[in-house]
Amino acid sequence: MEQNIKTDFEKLLQKSTFSNYEKESKKESLNNFLKKGFPNRKLEDWKFSDISQVIQKNIGELSFYNDYNINNEVDKTIFIKNIEHNKIVVVNGKIEKLSFEYEESDKIEVKIFEKEKKINENSLHNLNNIFSNTPYKILIKNNYSFKKPLIIYQVTNNKVNNTNVNLRLNFVLEENSTLKIINIFDDSSDNNFNNIMINFKLERNAILKNYKIDKKMNSNLKYDFNNIIQKENSISETFIFSSGSEFMKNEINCDLRGEYSSAFINGIHFLSNNKHHEIRTTTNHLFENTKSYQLIKSVIDDNSKSVYQGKIFVDPKAQKTDGYQLSKAVLLNEQSEFNAKPELEIYADDVKCSHGSASGSLNEDSIFYLMTRGLDYKTARELLINGFLLDVVEKITDEQIKKLIKNIIGLNQ
């Protein structure tokens, strides 16, 4: 692997127009990645989802070079028709379309963002820094609320196979601003490793609503990392539907750095056909009077595996913290697997924090009851599963987006 990554890195530098600063940053990240390699189960955060082993099993030899000079055609048939929206279209890790057609242009600023030159403990962050194209920083200015949602279409096509595809985006929400984002994955490629980083900075009174949908069946592996930094009285709402990819790890790190800031994370795993998906959340309460809520539900069939690792950290000065975390799973056969690792790390004494986890099979008595009311076994079973998962979807606070997501993931009742 070491020789492959060095060779592909040289190819990238030869064809790129990166600044000297970016090149030095990438070289430093390369050295750090080569020291650490891909995460494996020796690391506590990867004990249930050994990405090194998963790549070796599903892909084998991985290519790291992705030519960003290639212009990819945007397939407009993938656009959602029944909702007006702004668009970012990413094809094979390259932004091919960026349109804020429904917004006031002077309220949004888009510019190239030069990555910070620093060593990162997460080797996948270093890998992203090495091979991602120059990222954008998107600034939503003071007192501006997006009129329409922003949908990010993350597309891979048959031009990439057995390749590491990287993307990085940065959003800054200034004071009293609001942004709604829907991330939709649309993969037509095979056996790629997608490494995605999206950073959010929320200033005072800012509101972020962030929805991520991975439904289309594909053989790709994905690591999707969101870092959310929140100031006073800001709110972030994150929803995850994870179902389509062969392997998917969604990781959310949220720093509550201002009084009365709040973070809500809700997620669904709906797995079959030997999928392996994980949600890992870290919520850091770093100021007093902050709040967090996490609800993760999984329905697991065949030989699939669902993992939830959730950590609530409370700093000594974060008095009056309110933190809640719950995970539940329904296992549809004996071969399916659910692993949960809830954590509370509390250094303040005036807090209200709790966590819980439960798993089991569908209630056969409930199925029998529904069958006595005229439903067949399959319909009764589907009704119970939908009811179990809809509890999470109902946490979405935007009614238009809630309806859209119900239609996309097929959980209307």
Protein Blocks (a to p, Z undefined) as FASTA:
>chain_A
ZZmmmmmmmmmmmmmccdfklmmmmmmmmmmmmmnopadfkbmklmmmcfklmmmmmnop
adfbdcfkbccdddfklpcfkbccdddddeehiafbdcdfkbcfklpccddddddddddf
blklmmmmmmmccdddddddehiacfbdcdddddddfkbghiacdddddddddehiacdd
ddddddfbehiacdddddddddehiacddddddfbgcfbdcdddddddddehiacddddd
dfkbmbdcdddddddfbghiacddddddddeehiacddddddddfbghiacdddddddde
hjbdcdddddddddfklghiacddddddddfbfkbccddddddddfbfbdcddddddddd
ddfklmmmmmmnopafklmmmmmmmmmmmmmmmmpmblklmmmmmmmnopaZZ
